[in-house]
Amino acid sequence: MEQANRDGWTNEAWVQALRGDGPHASSAEAELHRMLRDGLRRAFSARPAVLEWVDDFAQEASIRVLQQLPTFRGDSRFSTWALAIAVRIAFDELRRKRWHDVSLDALVGTGDHPASRYKEDPEKVMGRRDMLRMLQKAMSEHLTPKQLLALSAELKGMPQSEIGRRIGANRNAIYKLTHDGRKKLKHVLSQQGITAEAIAWAFSADARGLL
């Protein structure tokens, strides 16, 4: 007999109820929303400011769970699988809200790279400052306007979904813009004698937000 989830429903019971129609399906969807809402409240209990959006996140997650239900293989508890989807949606929405009022144009240009941002020796600090300036120069000289906007925003931490919303392009188009831009810049910088290690750092998470 299949082990029940913490909510008392087995994986099979969840799938059968949500795949059905009529009052049983409606009850199951309401229970799903409740389970996701309560799970998100626990997950974000240390961030009170987020709790006001939990119902919205749970609603969006309920829709996504129903859409992805055919992919559920039962390798984990249904509640665990569904809540993981809800948490990803919540984080995506929080990132989008964070960048909502930030102009893409404001993300393009020369940044300030104070030494205090680097917890390393002064020589390495100067080297990385120079690396970032060379990267900015190459971006302004060799990228198309759309590549420059998309890659500048991505390197400063804006999610691709939000970049796409601003530019009016889907995620695949944004991926191609940033991928092609990175490829072009790596070629330009390598031609200037920049090492592969330095180029990799400039595009890494460690440098994100410093441009």
C-alpha positions as CSV (number, residue, x, y, z in Angstrom):
1,M,0.0,0.0,0.0
2,E,1.3,3.4,-1.0
3,Q,2.6,5.5,1.9
4,A,0.5,8.6,2.6
5,N,1.9,12.1,2.3
6,R,2.0,14.3,5.4
7,D,-1.3,15.8,4.3
8,G,-2.9,12.3,4.5
9,W,-3.2,11.9,0.7
10,T,-1.2,9.3,-1.2
11,N,0.5,10.2,-4.5
12,E,-2.1,8.1,-6.4
13,A,-5.0,9.9,-4.6
14,W,-3.6,13.3,-5.6
15,V,-3.1,12.4,-9.2
16,Q,-6.4,10.7,-9.6
17,A,-8.4,13.5,-7.9
18,L,-6.6,16.3,-9.9
19,R,-7.0,14.5,-13.2
20,G,-10.7,14.0,-12.7
21,D,-13.6,16.4,-13.2
22,G,-16.6,17.6,-11.3
23,P,-16.9,18.3,-7.6
24,H,-14.1,15.9,-6.6
25,A,-11.6,17.7,-8.8
26,S,-12.7,21.1,-7.5
27,S,-12.2,19.9,-4.0
28,A,-8.8,18.5,-4.8
29,E,-7.7,21.8,-6.5
30,A,-8.9,23.7,-3.4
31,E,-6.9,21.3,-1.2
32,L,-3.9,21.7,-3.5
33,H,-4.1,25.5,-3.2
34,R,-4.3,25.2,0.6
35,M,-1.4,22.9,0.8
36,L,0.8,25.1,-1.3
37,R,-0.3,28.3,0.5
38,D,0.6,26.7,3.9
39,G,3.8,25.3,2.6
40,L,4.9,28.7,1.2
41,R,4.0,30.4,4.5
42,R,6.3,28.0,6.3
43,A,9.0,28.4,3.7
44,F,9.0,32.2,3.9
45,S,8.2,32.6,7.6
46,A,11.4,34.4,8.2
47,R,10.5,37.0,5.5
48,P,7.3,38.6,6.7
49,A,7.2,41.1,3.8
50,V,6.8,38.2,1.4
51,L,3.8,36.7,3.1
52,E,1.4,39.2,1.6
53,W,2.0,37.6,-1.8
54,V,1.7,34.0,-0.7
55,D,-1.9,33.5,-1.9
56,D,-0.9,34.8,-5.4
57,F,2.1,32.5,-5.5
58,A,0.0,29.6,-4.5
59,Q,-2.6,30.3,-7.1
60,E,0.0,30.5,-9.9
61,A,1.7,27.3,-8.6
62,S,-1.6,25.5,-8.6
63,I,-2.0,26.2,-12.2
64,R,1.6,25.2,-13.0
65,V,1.2,21.9,-11.0
66,L,-1.9,21.0,-13.0
67,Q,-0.1,21.7,-16.2
68,Q,2.9,19.6,-15.2
69,L,0.8,16.8,-13.6
70,P,1.6,14.4,-16.5
71,T,5.3,14.7,-15.7
72,F,4.9,13.6,-12.1
73,R,6.5,10.1,-11.8
74,G,6.0,9.5,-8.1
75,D,9.7,9.5,-7.3
76,S,8.9,11.7,-4.3
77,R,5.9,12.7,-2.3
78,F,3.4,14.7,-4.4
79,S,3.3,17.4,-1.8
80,T,7.1,17.8,-1.9
81,W,7.1,17.9,-5.7
82,A,4.3,20.4,-5.9
83,L,5.8,22.7,-3.2
84,A,9.1,22.7,-5.0
85,I,7.3,24.1,-8.0
86,A,5.6,26.7,-5.8
87,V,8.9,27.8,-4.2
88,R,10.5,28.2,-7.7
89,I,7.6,30.3,-8.8
90,A,7.8,32.4,-5.7
91,F,11.5,33.1,-6.1
92,D,11.0,33.9,-9.8
93,E,8.3,36.4,-8.9
94,L,10.3,38.0,-6.1
95,R,13.2,38.5,-8.5
96,R,10.8,40.0,-11.0
97,K,9.3,42.4,-8.4
98,R,12.8,43.4,-7.4
99,W,13.7,44.5,-10.9
100,H,10.2,45.8,-11.8
101,D,11.0,49.6,-11.6
102,V,14.6,49.4,-12.8
103,S,15.2,50.7,-16.3
104,L,17.2,48.6,-18.7
105,D,19.0,51.7,-20.0
106,A,20.1,52.4,-16.4
107,L,21.9,49.1,-16.4
108,V,24.1,50.0,-19.4
109,G,27.2,52.0,-18.8
110,T,30.3,52.4,-16.7
111,G,30.0,51.2,-13.2
112,D,31.9,52.1,-10.0
113,H,34.2,49.4,-8.7
114,P,35.3,50.4,-5.2
115,A,38.1,48.3,-3.7
116,S,35.9,47.6,-0.7
117,R,33.8,45.3,-3.0
118,Y,36.8,42.9,-3.2
119,K,38.1,41.2,-0.2
120,E,41.5,40.5,-1.8
121,D,44.9,42.1,-2.2
122,P,45.2,45.5,-3.9
123,E,47.0,44.1,-7.0
124,K,44.3,41.7,-7.7
125,V,41.7,44.4,-7.1
126,M,43.3,46.6,-9.7
127,G,43.5,43.7,-12.2
128,R,39.9,42.9,-11.9
129,R,38.9,46.6,-12.2
130,D,40.8,46.7,-15.4
131,M,39.2,43.5,-16.6
132,L,35.7,44.9,-16.0
133,R,36.5,48.1,-17.8
134,M,37.8,46.2,-20.8
135,L,34.7,44.1,-20.8
136,Q,32.5,47.2,-20.7
137,K,34.4,48.8,-23.6
138,A,34.1,45.6,-25.7
139,M,30.4,45.4,-24.9
140,S,29.8,49.0,-26.1
141,E,31.9,48.6,-29.2
142,H,31.1,45.1,-30.4
143,L,27.5,44.2,-29.4
144,T,24.3,45.1,-31.1
145,P,22.0,47.4,-29.1
146,K,19.7,44.5,-28.1
147,Q,22.7,42.3,-27.1
148,L,24.1,45.2,-25.1
149,L,20.8,45.7,-23.2
150,A,20.2,42.0,-22.6
151,L,23.7,41.1,-21.5
152,S,24.2,44.2,-19.4
153,A,21.0,43.4,-17.5
154,E,21.9,39.8,-17.1
155,L,25.4,40.5,-15.8
156,K,23.9,42.8,-13.2
157,G,21.6,40.1,-12.0
158,M,18.3,40.6,-13.8
159,P,16.5,37.3,-14.5
160,Q,16.1,36.5,-18.2
161,S,12.3,36.3,-17.8
162,E,12.3,39.9,-16.7
163,I,14.7,41.0,-19.5
164,G,12.4,39.3,-22.0
165,R,9.3,41.1,-20.6
166,R,11.1,44.5,-21.0
167,I,12.4,43.8,-24.5
168,G,9.3,41.9,-25.7
169,A,11.0,38.6,-26.5
170,N,10.6,35.1,-25.2
171,R,13.2,33.3,-23.0
172,N,14.7,31.4,-26.0
173,A,15.3,34.7,-27.8
174,I,16.9,36.3,-24.7
175,Y,19.1,33.2,-24.3
176,K,20.3,33.5,-27.9
177,L,21.0,37.2,-27.5
178,T,23.1,36.7,-24.4
179,H,24.8,33.6,-25.6
180,D,25.8,35.2,-28.9
181,G,26.9,38.3,-27.1
182,R,29.1,36.3,-24.7
183,K,30.6,34.4,-27.6
184,K,31.5,37.6,-29.4
185,L,33.0,39.2,-26.3
186,K,35.1,36.1,-25.5
187,H,36.6,36.2,-29.0
188,V,37.3,40.0,-28.8
189,L,38.9,39.8,-25.3
190,S,41.0,36.7,-26.2
191,Q,42.2,38.6,-29.3
192,Q,43.4,41.3,-26.9
193,G,45.4,38.8,-24.9
194,I,43.0,38.4,-22.0
195,T,43.4,34.9,-20.4
196,A,40.5,32.4,-20.5
197,E,40.5,32.4,-16.7
198,A,40.1,36.2,-16.5
199,I,37.3,36.1,-19.1
200,A,35.5,33.3,-17.2
201,W,35.7,35.4,-14.0
202,A,34.2,38.5,-15.7
203,F,31.1,36.4,-16.7
204,S,30.9,34.5,-13.4
205,A,28.5,35.0,-10.5
206,D,31.5,36.5,-8.5
207,A,31.6,39.5,-10.8
208,R,27.8,39.8,-11.2
209,G,26.5,43.2,-10.1
210,L,30.0,44.8,-10.3
211,L,29.7,46.1,-13.9
